[in-house]
């Protein structure tokens, strides 16, 4: 149902109510905050099917379509995972324990690292073989990291305040997870402006957060650019978090008039409030040469196609540039598998505003581009010009370009790939490195150095960084260091259930091959083909079962979930 954007009076009333009640949220004891989170769980589950159905229809397919797997994963499951992650950490604190256990903090390759996933026994079962560590900034120590975690609940509570959350329009859980971050990590009440693309989710969000809305700790408003601009400069708003593009950030900070560039040069922003952001970028997949089997090529092609075509490519961390070794015979084999799989995907179309124009620009630049199947993946198999739009700008649609770099060894190739990813591609949100376990073992120093050198907020080793968005424990944001004049993929981290400070990056790891083949490939785990793969036959059903399971884990419900996953 279309909604009328609120006028200034409505927004003023919302902000004023939040300001009056911000002190009561700040004074809410930990036990009650935990109870409020616990009561979110059944409300999320109660609207989960409706959330998926309305999102699927808005994106152009039926709720029982295979594509609806992404709506279960990026909607109710991601939100439940985020709530459960916060509950795990806050319950530790409530029991008088440290949020980060001593054995989880160590020195790795000269830098402090914190093991954040798996965090529970169910994590180890449900995502067996998946691991995540957070690498901290230079100068931190294990002691300072543990002491600085969860300051909001350990003597460092923030003063009451009102945050503005400008929600993203592409993934159903984005706005809700950002709201949770503002409430539970920053200690601020929030006014959340839904994005016009998915404002249809507002009734569901208001139901899920009904207790917070009733107590004026949270308000949702609709609207577009005008309403967002009004709220960013509202005197009652103390901080801002935005999910969007660098253009959105720049319009807020520097304006859109003739003086915008002068303000940027002179660093005289229109908005000086604390400002965090997640703004996307051009995400690479770096393929390290190795001895791959036929099954390896197919599985990793499924991985790449999924990381591109999930949500029609309308993800801030969608893979956009595939970096392969020019001298490796496997490069062409991998592209052939990508073509085969992309042609077999179910029909879908892009839905985000501007998609047709952005794809048209790619096709005009590359008349040789292949349009693969009825899902419409646009493949440009040879990018040579560093001024190509596939290299210089986030396409935010189903287009994938291929860059070949020389390198007779993994070390030589990785050195060139690192330089290209760090220095040529814009953005630092996420990157993927695909490397066979035997290759990593044989060339461990080269892979180790690549993990340390790649400047991305989330780095996935045999894992699409988008998984890091879903886990709750893992911080989500750009690699630190962007000034506001060149904000890149943004500033700050959200999610981050352990509430760590001084983060450099998250490093994810997943099995190179699914069970049982992974045992013979050097990446043993019990995980089958991931249900979020676009090629999974049972992905939608499995992710619905997973969502219901994490809401109320019970051992007796595990066999049905496992059986569904194995049938993928």
PAGUMAR-26909 format. One line per field, with one value per residue (C-alpha): residue in three letters; x, y, z; residue number from 1. Coordinates in Angstrom, 3 decimals. Each point is the difference from the previous one (the first is absolute). Layout:
! PAGUMAR-26909
rest <- c(ALA_...)
c1 <- c(X_...)
c2 <- c(Y_...)
c3 <- c(Z_...)
nr <- c(NUM_...)
This chain:
! PAGUMAR-26909
rest <- c(UNK_UNK_UNK_UNK_UNK_UNK_UNK_UNK_UNK_UNK_UNK_UNK_UNK_UNK_UNK_UNK_UNK_UNK_UNK_UNK_UNK_UNK_UNK_UNK_UNK_UNK_UNK_UNK_UNK_UNK_UNK_UNK_UNK_UNK_UNK_UNK_UNK_UNK_UNK_UNK_UNK_UNK_UNK_UNK_UNK_UNK_UNK_UNK_UNK_UNK_UNK_UNK_UNK_UNK_UNK_UNK_UNK_UNK_UNK_UNK_UNK_UNK_UNK_UNK_UNK_UNK_UNK_UNK_UNK_UNK_UNK_UNK_UNK_UNK_UNK_UNK_UNK_UNK_UNK_UNK_UNK_UNK_UNK_UNK_UNK_UNK_UNK_UNK_UNK_UNK_UNK_UNK_UNK_UNK_UNK_UNK_UNK_UNK_UNK_UNK_UNK_UNK_UNK_UNK_UNK_UNK_UNK_UNK_UNK_UNK_UNK_UNK_UNK_UNK_UNK_UNK_UNK_UNK_UNK_UNK_UNK_UNK_UNK_UNK_UNK_UNK_UNK_UNK_UNK_UNK_UNK_UNK_UNK_UNK_UNK_UNK_UNK_UNK_UNK_UNK_UNK_UNK_UNK_UNK_UNK_UNK_UNK_UNK_UNK_UNK_UNK_UNK_UNK_UNK_UNK_UNK_UNK_UNK_UNK_UNK_UNK_UNK_UNK_UNK_UNK_UNK_UNK_UNK_UNK_UNK_UNK_UNK_UNK_UNK_UNK_UNK_UNK_UNK_UNK_UNK_UNK_UNK_UNK_UNK_UNK_UNK_UNK_UNK_UNK_UNK_UNK_UNK_UNK_UNK_UNK_UNK_UNK_UNK_UNK_UNK_UNK_UNK_UNK_UNK_UNK_UNK_UNK_UNK_UNK_UNK_UNK_UNK_UNK_UNK_UNK_UNK_UNK_UNK_UNK_UNK_UNK_UNK_UNK_UNK_UNK_UNK_UNK_UNK_UNK_UNK_UNK_UNK_UNK_UNK_UNK_UNK_UNK_UNK_UNK_UNK_UNK_UNK_UNK_UNK_UNK_UNK_UNK_UNK_UNK_UNK_UNK_UNK_UNK_UNK_UNK_UNK_UNK_UNK_UNK_UNK_UNK_UNK_UNK_UNK_UNK_UNK_UNK_UNK_UNK_UNK_UNK_UNK_UNK_UNK_UNK_UNK_UNK_UNK_UNK_UNK_UNK_UNK_UNK_UNK_UNK_UNK_UNK_UNK_UNK_UNK_UNK_UNK_UNK_UNK_UNK_UNK_UNK_UNK_UNK_UNK_UNK_UNK_UNK_UNK_UNK_UNK_UNK_UNK_UNK_UNK_UNK_UNK_UNK_UNK_UNK_UNK_UNK_UNK_UNK_UNK_UNK_UNK_UNK_UNK_UNK_UNK_UNK_UNK_UNK_UNK_UNK_UNK_UNK_UNK_UNK_UNK_UNK_UNK_UNK_UNK_UNK_UNK_UNK_UNK_UNK_UNK_UNK_UNK_UNK_UNK_UNK_UNK_UNK_UNK_UNK_UNK_UNK_UNK_UNK_UNK_UNK_UNK_UNK_UNK_UNK_UNK_UNK_UNK_UNK_UNK_UNK_UNK_UNK_UNK_UNK_UNK_UNK_UNK_UNK_UNK_UNK_UNK_UNK_UNK_UNK_UNK_UNK_UNK_UNK_UNK_UNK_UNK_UNK_UNK_UNK_UNK_UNK_UNK_UNK_UNK_UNK_UNK_UNK_UNK_UNK_UNK_UNK_UNK_UNK_UNK_UNK_UNK_UNK_UNK_UNK_UNK_UNK_UNK_UNK_UNK_UNK_UNK_UNK_UNK_UNK_UNK_UNK_UNK_UNK_UNK_UNK_UNK_UNK_UNK_UNK_UNK_UNK_UNK_UNK_UNK_UNK_UNK_UNK_UNK_UNK_UNK_UNK_UNK_UNK_UNK_UNK_UNK_UNK_UNK_UNK_UNK_UNK_UNK_UNK_UNK_UNK_UNK_UNK_UNK_UNK_UNK_UNK_UNK_UNK_UNK_UNK_UNK_UNK_UNK_UNK_UNK_UNK_UNK_UNK_UNK_UNK_UNK_UNK_UNK_UNK_UNK_UNK_UNK_UNK_UNK_UNK_UNK_UNK_UNK_UNK_UNK_UNK_UNK_UNK_UNK_UNK_UNK_UNK_UNK_UNK_UNK_UNK_UNK_UNK_UNK_UNK_UNK_UNK_UNK_UNK_UNK_UNK_UNK_UNK_UNK_UNK_UNK_UNK_UNK_UNK_UNK_UNK_UNK_UNK_UNK_UNK_UNK_UNK_UNK_UNK_UNK_UNK_UNK_UNK_UNK_UNK_UNK_UNK_UNK_UNK_UNK_UNK_UNK_UNK_UNK_UNK_UNK_UNK_UNK_UNK_UNK_UNK_UNK_UNK_UNK_UNK_UNK_UNK_UNK_UNK_UNK_UNK_UNK)
c1 <- c(0.000_1.325_0.718_-0.043_3.369_-0.187_0.095_2.368_-2.506_-0.193_3.782_0.346_-2.473_1.888_3.369_-1.420_-1.614_3.241_1.981_-2.378_0.310_3.683_0.934_-2.353_1.731_3.392_-1.237_-1.456_1.933_1.805_-2.437_-2.927_1.936_0.627_-3.684_-0.988_2.283_-1.412_-3.514_1.055_0.571_-3.621_-1.125_2.617_-1.074_-3.653_0.445_2.816_-2.130_-1.781_3.313_1.321_-3.204_-0.254_3.698_-0.206_-3.024_1.634_3.030_-2.095_-0.276_-2.237_0.665_0.581_2.539_3.537_1.102_-1.958_2.826_1.824_-2.981_0.031_3.774_0.199_-3.245_-1.249_2.981_2.566_-2.101_-0.397_3.706_0.800_-2.346_1.369_3.578_-0.741_-1.839_2.987_2.363_-2.342_-0.869_3.697_0.285_-3.151_1.608_3.090_2.181_2.142_-1.654_3.153_1.535_3.747_0.584_-1.698_2.643_3.441_2.849_-0.181_2.589_1.112_-3.489_-2.582_-2.842_-3.292_-1.815_-3.662_-1.629_-1.046_-1.109_-2.411_-0.458_-2.853_2.262_2.455_-2.729_-1.971_2.984_2.600_3.380_-0.807_2.230_0.405_2.653_0.245_3.440_0.624_1.813_3.711_0.953_-2.693_0.830_-2.022_-0.553_-1.220_-2.303_-1.694_-0.255_-1.497_-2.704_-3.632_0.855_-3.674_-0.547_3.296_0.286_0.070_-3.676_-0.755_-2.137_-3.602_-0.397_-2.040_1.410_-1.242_0.122_-0.416_-0.924_1.180_-2.540_1.500_0.087_-2.923_2.018_2.306_-2.060_-0.944_3.596_1.209_-2.690_1.168_3.552_-1.017_-2.129_2.261_3.533_-0.221_-2.706_-2.108_-3.682_-0.670_-2.154_0.235_-0.934_-0.952_1.258_-2.629_0.938_-0.980_-2.218_-2.559_1.919_-0.903_-3.119_2.045_2.815_-2.418_-1.531_3.389_1.142_-3.427_1.250_2.692_-2.459_-2.564_2.612_1.240_3.425_-0.463_-2.041_-0.293_-0.733_-0.276_1.233_2.587_2.902_-1.839_-0.992_3.472_1.593_-2.370_0.863_3.764_0.014_-2.620_1.320_-1.511_2.074_3.378_1.520_-0.602_0.461_-0.711_-0.015_0.238_2.603_2.817_-2.271_-2.513_2.730_1.370_-3.432_-0.532_3.456_0.885_-3.387_-1.125_0.244_2.747_2.082_0.195_3.473_1.333_-1.257_1.714_3.302_-0.120_-1.398_-2.939_-2.825_-3.647_-0.425_2.561_-1.840_1.595_-0.611_0.491_-0.804_0.069_0.284_0.951_2.744_1.453_0.543_2.593_0.270_3.667_0.507_3.347_1.311_0.148_-0.794_-3.805_-2.229_-3.039_-2.205_2.094_-0.552_-3.733_-0.340_2.020_-1.891_-3.211_1.610_0.925_-3.347_-1.806_2.168_-0.947_-3.657_-1.239_-2.599_0.550_3.390_-1.629_2.393_2.705_2.388_-1.093_2.993_0.760_3.558_1.375_3.813_1.559_3.520_0.665_2.316_-2.236_-2.008_-2.625_-1.018_-1.848_-1.407_-1.439_-1.597_-1.561_-1.575_-1.281_-1.633_-1.601_-1.401_-1.189_-1.983_-1.826_-1.124_-3.724_-1.390_0.245_0.454_1.674_-2.323_2.130_-0.454_2.566_0.852_-0.852_2.074_3.042_-0.120_-0.558_3.206_1.899_-1.482_0.700_3.618_0.203_-2.021_1.808_-1.498_-1.935_-3.510_-0.311_-3.406_-3.309_1.448_2.024_3.551_2.126_3.502_2.883_2.756_2.866_0.464_3.081_-0.688_0.290_-2.510_-2.648_-3.235_0.153_3.305_-0.648_-3.538_-2.348_-2.477_-2.477_-1.465_0.673_3.219_3.327_3.314_3.166_3.543_2.956_3.305_3.329_1.718_1.723_-0.385_-2.590_2.367_0.630_-3.659_-1.184_2.430_-1.471_-3.576_0.465_1.367_-2.869_-2.691_1.484_1.112_-2.280_-3.427_-2.017_-1.452_1.136_-3.135_0.658_2.225_0.192_3.077_-0.553_2.914_0.233_1.085_2.983_1.084_-0.360_2.081_2.724_0.048_-1.006_2.226_-1.502_-3.584_0.778_1.500_-3.013_-2.409_2.014_0.431_-3.479_-1.728_-3.585_-2.367_-1.009_2.300_-1.409_2.349_-2.089_-2.998_-2.074_0.344_-3.778_-0.088_1.674_-3.026_-2.191_1.876_-0.663_3.251_2.113_0.522_-1.338_1.511_2.800_3.696_0.821_1.733_-2.300_-0.159_-3.367_1.330_0.606_-2.313_0.274_-1.985_-0.778_1.112_-0.666_-1.282_-3.470_-1.308_3.123_-1.798_3.149_0.108_3.710_1.868_2.996_-0.957_2.017_-1.779_-1.934_1.461_-2.545_0.820_-2.268_0.687_1.479_-2.156_-3.227_-0.306_0.939_2.333_1.636_1.643_1.999_0.668_1.648_-2.945_-1.829_-3.429_-3.520_-1.485_-1.742_-0.416_-1.106_-3.766_0.458_1.657_-2.160_0.337_-1.342_-3.080_-1.249_1.401_-3.327_-1.359_3.303_0.337_-3.592_0.729_3.237_-1.849_-2.553_2.731_2.145_-3.109_-0.445_2.863_-0.990_1.977_-3.108_-0.452_3.551_-0.409_-2.622_2.218_3.054_-1.937_-1.286_3.529_1.447_-2.552_1.304)
c2 <- c(0.000_3.444_2.262_3.769_1.408_1.787_3.755_1.953_0.079_-3.788_-0.327_2.711_-1.810_-3.280_1.536_1.967_-3.128_-1.925_2.749_-0.024_-3.748_-0.447_0.204_-2.854_-2.244_0.999_-0.938_-3.357_-2.708_-2.754_-2.690_1.877_0.676_-3.733_-0.739_2.466_-1.786_-3.371_1.226_1.093_-3.612_-1.242_3.204_-0.414_-3.591_1.030_2.272_-1.920_-1.596_3.281_1.884_-2.491_0.013_3.778_0.294_-2.742_1.554_3.437_-1.501_-1.718_-3.670_-2.238_-0.707_-3.676_0.823_-1.328_3.647_0.507_-1.818_3.339_1.668_-2.532_0.376_3.794_0.650_-1.950_-2.334_2.825_1.974_-2.982_-0.747_3.600_-0.107_-3.342_1.224_2.997_-2.203_-2.333_2.855_1.925_-3.131_-0.547_3.519_-0.439_-3.055_2.004_-1.469_1.885_0.362_-1.261_-3.063_-0.039_-3.027_1.817_2.756_-0.747_1.345_-1.134_1.035_2.849_1.434_-0.519_-2.188_-0.911_-3.218_1.024_-2.896_-2.672_1.329_-2.720_-3.734_0.527_2.213_-2.869_-2.375_2.239_1.604_-2.661_0.955_3.726_2.256_3.717_2.034_3.749_1.484_3.050_3.179_0.388_1.003_-1.988_-2.703_-3.010_1.767_3.236_-1.860_-1.971_3.058_2.109_-2.457_0.886_3.308_0.956_-2.676_0.185_3.479_1.955_0.641_2.731_3.006_-0.116_0.984_-0.322_-1.764_0.230_-3.250_0.439_-3.514_-1.854_-1.037_-3.269_-2.519_-0.452_-0.189_2.985_2.675_-2.227_-1.085_3.604_0.975_-2.761_1.281_3.532_-1.162_-2.679_1.022_3.789_0.269_2.410_-0.016_0.239_1.444_-2.362_1.215_-2.881_0.013_0.643_-3.251_-2.208_2.239_-2.834_-1.589_2.759_-1.714_-3.133_1.969_1.930_-3.284_-1.556_3.077_0.784_0.238_2.469_2.048_0.067_1.373_2.601_-1.554_-0.519_1.623_-0.961_2.569_-0.290_2.395_0.749_2.388_3.037_-1.739_-1.447_3.413_1.560_-2.572_0.137_3.691_-0.257_1.547_-2.836_-2.676_-0.726_-2.591_-1.521_-3.408_-0.511_-3.010_1.126_1.288_2.514_2.373_-0.173_0.765_2.892_1.555_0.008_1.202_2.427_0.807_-0.076_3.673_1.854_0.330_-3.727_-0.529_3.109_-1.304_-3.308_1.658_2.236_-2.748_2.116_-2.558_0.878_-2.771_-0.441_-2.553_-3.415_-1.828_-3.671_-1.580_-3.128_1.051_-2.952_-0.118_-2.236_-3.426_-2.366_-3.777_-1.029_-3.538_-1.502_-2.578_-3.584_-3.614_0.019_-2.968_0.117_0.210_2.891_2.017_-0.558_0.750_3.215_1.074_-0.441_2.085_2.824_0.010_0.182_2.858_1.904_-0.919_-0.109_2.779_0.659_1.476_2.723_-0.590_2.363_-2.940_-1.745_-1.401_2.227_-0.708_-3.529_0.064_-3.121_-1.074_0.456_-3.000_-2.485_-2.372_-0.097_3.622_-0.866_-3.151_2.027_2.498_-2.853_-1.351_3.475_0.255_-3.424_0.687_3.534_-1.206_-2.520_2.458_0.681_3.105_3.273_3.699_2.862_2.119_2.785_3.484_0.755_-3.643_0.166_3.136_-1.411_-3.255_1.928_1.933_-3.267_-1.449_3.181_-0.130_-3.744_-1.124_-3.331_-0.601_-3.213_0.081_-3.384_-1.600_1.477_1.228_2.375_-0.231_2.283_-1.447_2.065_-2.557_2.400_3.370_1.870_3.674_1.165_2.753_-2.578_0.616_-3.576_0.929_3.591_-0.088_-2.277_-1.314_-1.298_-2.400_-3.355_0.776_-1.771_0.950_-2.086_1.290_-2.215_0.637_-1.739_-2.147_-3.350_-0.816_0.682_2.496_1.967_-0.011_0.985_2.895_1.428_-0.766_1.754_3.111_0.041_-0.489_2.500_2.711_-0.197_-1.165_2.582_-0.999_-2.129_-1.774_-3.609_-2.300_-3.746_-2.192_-3.496_-2.302_-3.784_-1.242_-1.834_3.167_2.027_-2.540_-0.016_3.786_0.939_3.108_1.470_-0.608_1.234_3.192_0.492_-0.276_2.604_2.345_0.115_3.166_-1.148_0.091_-3.611_-2.446_-3.408_-2.943_-2.403_1.916_2.799_3.007_0.377_-2.868_2.363_2.281_-2.877_-1.356_2.742_-0.482_1.288_3.762_1.368_3.057_1.366_-0.286_2.895_3.189_1.686_3.790_1.602_1.798_-3.423_-2.225_-3.079_-2.868_1.923_0.325_-2.015_-3.501_-1.298_-3.421_-0.884_-1.820_-0.085_3.808_0.035_3.249_0.776_-2.518_-0.400_-2.800_-3.243_-3.134_-2.697_-3.556_-2.656_-3.496_0.001_-3.030_-1.307_-3.183_-2.723_1.092_2.582_-2.772_-0.993_3.587_1.029_1.977_-2.511_1.017_-1.302_2.828_-0.885_2.416_3.290_0.475_3.632_-1.096_1.066_-3.543_-1.732_-2.111_0.232_3.385_1.697_-2.863_-0.461_3.668_0.122_-3.011_1.629_3.204_-1.875_-2.077_2.923_1.604_-3.042_-2.509_-3.548_-3.140_-1.864_2.527_-0.347_-3.152_1.610_3.051_-2.109_-2.195_3.060_1.444_-3.273_-0.084_3.297)
c3 <- c(0.000_-0.918_2.939_0.149_1.036_3.347_0.231_2.177_2.865_0.104_0.024_2.630_2.237_-0.414_0.854_2.930_1.458_-0.370_1.731_2.937_0.417_-0.805_3.724_0.839_-2.549_1.366_3.492_-1.064_1.862_-1.833_1.117_-1.542_-3.198_-0.265_0.603_-2.716_-2.457_1.009_-0.720_-3.486_-1.020_-0.108_-1.683_-2.735_-0.511_-0.028_-3.024_-1.723_-2.712_-0.714_-0.194_-2.532_-2.026_-0.285_-0.887_-2.631_-1.689_0.026_-1.722_-2.651_0.952_2.072_3.691_-0.839_-2.735_0.492_0.067_3.238_1.799_0.011_1.670_2.856_0.355_-0.231_1.845_3.027_0.335_-0.024_2.479_2.335_-0.284_0.941_2.993_1.178_-0.308_2.201_2.471_0.272_0.836_2.299_1.954_0.624_1.394_2.096_1.604_0.912_-2.735_-2.470_-3.412_-1.735_1.551_0.453_-2.243_-2.921_-0.108_-1.367_-2.078_-3.618_-2.563_2.249_0.543_2.733_-1.262_1.685_-0.871_-0.219_-1.876_0.803_3.378_1.100_-0.376_-2.428_-2.146_-0.247_-1.125_-2.339_-1.767_0.533_-1.419_-0.133_2.070_0.501_1.729_0.460_-0.527_2.078_-0.900_0.508_3.529_1.786_2.534_1.140_3.301_-1.581_-2.371_2.770_2.251_-2.793_-1.049_0.820_1.682_0.032_2.662_1.861_1.406_-3.251_-0.696_-2.512_0.939_-1.217_-3.622_-3.175_-3.048_-3.567_-1.982_-3.750_-1.079_-3.071_-2.618_-1.117_2.900_2.379_3.222_-0.592_1.735_2.949_0.604_-0.143_2.512_2.342_-0.299_0.934_2.927_1.433_-0.972_-0.060_2.652_-2.051_-0.871_-3.708_-2.726_-2.967_-3.454_-2.230_-3.560_-2.687_-1.758_2.942_2.106_-0.258_2.892_2.442_1.467_0.655_1.616_2.182_1.139_0.757_1.957_1.467_3.593_-1.008_-2.051_2.819_2.407_-2.500_-0.233_-3.725_-2.729_-3.658_-2.699_-3.752_-2.628_-2.615_-0.406_1.343_3.236_0.412_-0.491_2.531_2.640_-0.538_0.889_2.744_3.233_2.011_-1.800_1.584_-2.360_-3.425_-1.552_-3.689_-2.296_-3.597_-2.422_0.209_-1.921_2.864_2.518_-2.037_-0.503_3.769_0.973_-2.824_-1.508_-3.622_-0.927_-1.827_3.171_0.723_-1.483_1.720_3.333_-0.674_-0.875_3.053_2.239_1.140_0.187_0.326_2.576_2.770_2.152_0.597_-3.269_-0.845_-3.333_-2.147_-3.624_-2.172_-2.613_-2.714_1.557_-1.496_-0.065_-0.163_-1.336_1.022_-2.508_1.186_-0.735_-0.100_-0.751_-2.275_3.098_1.351_-3.155_0.116_3.718_-0.157_-3.132_2.012_2.730_-2.390_-1.813_3.340_1.235_-3.149_-0.549_3.592_0.182_-3.736_0.875_2.114_2.895_1.175_0.091_-3.215_-1.878_-2.971_-1.187_-0.342_0.145_-1.536_-0.999_-3.708_-0.196_1.839_-2.189_2.736_-0.644_-3.199_1.546_2.865_-2.416_-1.961_3.187_0.891_-3.428_0.331_3.447_-0.742_-3.014_2.199_2.695_0.431_-1.671_1.858_-0.714_1.781_2.087_1.454_-1.507_-2.687_-0.723_-3.707_-0.513_1.791_-1.965_-3.221_0.681_0.395_-3.194_-1.953_1.101_-0.722_-3.032_0.334_3.455_0.536_1.502_1.644_0.451_1.078_3.289_-2.176_1.357_-2.180_-0.357_-1.388_-0.324_-0.621_1.695_-1.181_0.661_3.595_-0.851_-0.782_1.980_1.296_1.648_1.009_1.418_1.908_-2.583_2.613_-2.531_-1.653_-1.869_0.538_-1.597_-0.270_0.414_-0.863_1.753_-0.599_2.582_-0.348_3.679_2.704_1.637_-3.190_-0.999_3.465_0.135_-3.204_1.033_3.347_-1.696_-2.487_2.646_2.438_-2.403_-3.035_1.148_1.967_3.341_2.906_1.236_-0.990_-2.053_-0.632_-0.405_-1.417_0.743_0.100_3.460_-1.481_-1.813_3.196_1.896_-2.636_-0.385_3.533_0.314_-3.181_1.136_3.523_-1.411_-2.283_2.922_1.866_-2.965_-1.539_1.216_0.386_2.955_-0.625_-1.748_-0.859_-0.514_-2.067_1.309_-1.513_2.365_-0.057_2.501_2.460_-0.207_1.180_3.012_2.547_1.893_-2.867_-0.394_-3.272_-1.636_-2.130_0.667_2.336_-1.026_-2.529_0.530_-0.598_-3.089_-1.624_2.011_-2.225_1.490_3.172_3.591_3.138_0.640_0.876_1.151_2.052_2.835_2.159_-0.322_-0.781_-0.563_-2.232_-2.673_-3.166_-1.853_0.307_-1.576_-0.879_-0.920_-1.494_-1.340_-3.490_-0.812_1.546_2.021_-0.532_-2.820_2.230_2.024_-3.083_-1.118_3.262_1.433_2.203_1.281_0.322_-2.096_-3.271_-2.900_1.577_-0.158_-1.050_-3.251_-2.935_-1.331_3.116_-0.749_3.587_1.009_0.696_2.088_1.840_0.879_1.220_2.222_1.166_0.876_2.082_1.618_1.172_1.501_2.253_-0.287_0.872_-0.749_-1.170_-2.824_-1.267_-2.168_-2.262_-0.455_-0.795_-2.437_-1.842_-0.222_-1.284_-2.819_-1.401)
nr <- c(1_2_3_4_5_6_7_8_9_10_11_12_13_14_15_16_17_18_19_20_21_22_23_24_25_26_27_28_29_30_31_32_33_34_35_36_37_38_39_40_41_42_43_44_45_46_47_48_49_50_51_52_53_54_55_56_57_58_59_60_61_62_63_64_65_66_67_68_69_70_71_72_73_74_75_76_77_78_79_80_81_82_83_84_85_86_87_88_89_90_91_92_93_94_95_96_97_98_99_100_101_102_103_104_105_106_107_108_109_110_111_112_113_114_115_116_117_118_119_120_121_122_123_124_125_126_127_128_129_130_131_132_133_134_135_136_137_138_139_140_141_142_143_144_145_146_147_148_149_150_151_152_153_154_155_156_157_158_159_160_161_162_163_164_165_166_167_168_169_170_171_172_173_174_175_176_177_178_179_180_181_182_183_184_185_186_187_188_189_190_191_192_193_194_195_196_197_198_199_200_201_202_203_204_205_206_207_208_209_210_211_212_213_214_215_216_217_218_219_220_221_222_223_224_225_226_227_228_229_230_231_232_233_234_235_236_237_238_239_240_241_242_243_244_245_246_247_248_249_250_251_252_253_254_255_256_257_258_259_260_261_262_263_264_265_266_267_268_269_270_271_272_273_274_275_276_277_278_279_280_281_282_283_284_285_286_287_288_289_290_291_292_293_294_295_296_297_298_299_300_301_302_303_304_305_306_307_308_309_310_311_312_313_314_315_316_317_318_319_320_321_322_323_324_325_326_327_328_329_330_331_332_333_334_335_336_337_338_339_340_341_342_343_344_345_346_347_348_349_350_351_352_353_354_355_356_357_358_359_360_361_362_363_364_365_366_367_368_369_370_371_372_373_374_375_376_377_378_379_380_381_382_383_384_385_386_387_388_389_390_391_392_393_394_395_396_397_398_399_400_401_402_403_404_405_406_407_408_409_410_411_412_413_414_415_416_417_418_419_420_421_422_423_424_425_426_427_428_429_430_431_432_433_434_435_436_437_438_439_440_441_442_443_444_445_446_447_448_449_450_451_452_453_454_455_456_457_458_459_460_461_462_463_464_465_466_467_468_469_470_471_472_473_474_475_476_477_478_479_480_481_482_483_484_485_486_487_488_489_490_491_492_493_494_495_496_497_498_499_500_501_502_503_504_505_506_507_508_509_510_511_512_513_514_515_516_517_518_519_520_521_522_523_524_525_526_527_528_529_530_531_532_533_534_535_536_537_538_539_540_541_542_543_544_545_546_547_548_549_550_551_552_553_554_555_556_557_558_559_560_561_562_563_564_565_566_567_568)
